[in-house]
Amino acid sequence: MQDKNKLVIIGDGFTAAVTAIHLLRKGVAADSLTIIGPGTLGKGNAYGCTSPFFRLNVREDLPIVFSEDPLHFARWAKANIDDPEAKTSAGFFYRRADFGRYISELITAEINFDKIQCIQSKVCALNQAHSLWKLETADGDVINAEKVIIATGNSPPTWPCTIQTEIGEQGSERMVENPWTGHYLSSISAEEHIVLLGGGLTALDAIYALAAQGHRGLITMVGPRPLLPPSQAQWIRQKQPNWPKNLTPAKLLRFIRQYLPPVATTTTKWQNAWEELRPNLNSIWQQFTPHQRQIVFKRLGWAWSLYRFRASPQTIKAYEQLKANHQIQFVVGRAKKVECSERAITVQLNTGQSIQANRIINCTGVGSDLFLNKLIADSIATPDLLGAAIAVDTSLNVMKPNLQAWNNLWMLGPATMGSFGDVIAASSISKQAEQLALQITGAD
């Protein structure tokens, strides 16, 4: 058992790194900080890519780490990235791996970074013991801490259906459960028929990468709606909406429909309006009752996910090229079962249709977080209203099952979406990290 640690951050990706950066910049001593995560600090699932074809879906001026210097990444990218393919009419869309390199360089450049205790492991359980937090790692170690920040980011995708395979390693190579790093691409032959489960950004990443390496086979996309995220336009927020008072879910949805112009979602005009709506939605979400939040999510959730995750122009261009070559088809439905034999992979859909292919890639998005689930099972935390993660209050304090807040346990990042309504982008997470650092240190 290790000695008591003053402040432990659980996680190793973007969320963990920017949290550490803001804590250090607000005066937290580096030698009082411990970071636990199995990977390279700053990269995580989103930016630890082996594929050079996976790109940010936002232009260079939007990933903001420092609120007082919003163009820091844009300047760094211009000086440090050689990527002619990044430039589009909508701005520069850089490789995700390069953004991961940027974040890793930021944290390691902090004064006294070498004094932070970085433990390369995964936290499996968290419990209270004599007013301290007891963290149990996958290596069997136990670490005590006065304060803990959960910054685990997005959980890797898991299969959304039943899996049945007759072969071992060979089968697993042809069934890609977590495609986020792009590790699977080098083993794909150009003539394979590939099934992509899902039609969002992860599927578009796969399509762009396959097109870039000269894929000639058929690609079948499977999803509940034959819609793809629109390509990013060169939008800017030009005004603030005049929100109605005493909003209800029905009034909110009606106002959003009226505010959005009757033009294509790919146009600058439509995206200007969409982005003007976003800054106020967190505060509106928090004013709603739990029942009202569930109504909003049920009515608006799928559309909000589709349009806030707009794609880089490069990925949409690759999709259109493959479509023109008759290499892309979209099948409406959900996978119920996937069977893998030596001959083929068979995908059975809820519609009764069956698809045979050489390879299947799971692009359905974020999986269930086993660590957060265990916090709920151990009565440390309570589920959020969407049932996707654990609940936090407006100060990012984790909520107990009795709905009281822990004063020494916080969570930030994408998993707070159920509590805040719209926390996904790097700039939103950085803002949370800045807020939490101020709260913990009491700095101005």
Buried (B, 14 or more C-beta within 10 A) or exposed (E): EBEEBEBBBBBBBBBBBBBBBBBBBBEBEBEBBBBBBBBBBBBBBBBBBEBBBBBBBBBBBBBBBBEEEBEBBBEBBEEEBEBEBBBBEBBBBBBBBBBBBBBBEBBEEBEEBEEBBBBBBBBBBBBEEEEBBBBBBEEEBEBBBBBBBBBBBBBBBBBBBEBEBEEEEEBEEBBBBBBBBBEBBEEBEEEBBBBBBBBBBBBBBBBBBBBBEEBEBBBBBBBEEEBBBBBBBEBEEEEEBEBEEEBEBEEBBEBBEEBBEEEEBBBBBBBBBBBBBBEEBBEBBEEBEEEBBBBBBEBBEEEBBBBBBBBBBBBBBBBEBBBEEEBBEBBBBBBBBBBBEEEBBBBBBEEEEEBEBBBBBBBBBBBEBEBBBBBBEEEBBBBBBBEBBBBBBEEBBBBBEEEEBBEBBBBBBBBBBBBBBBBBBBBBBBBBBBBBBBBBBEEE
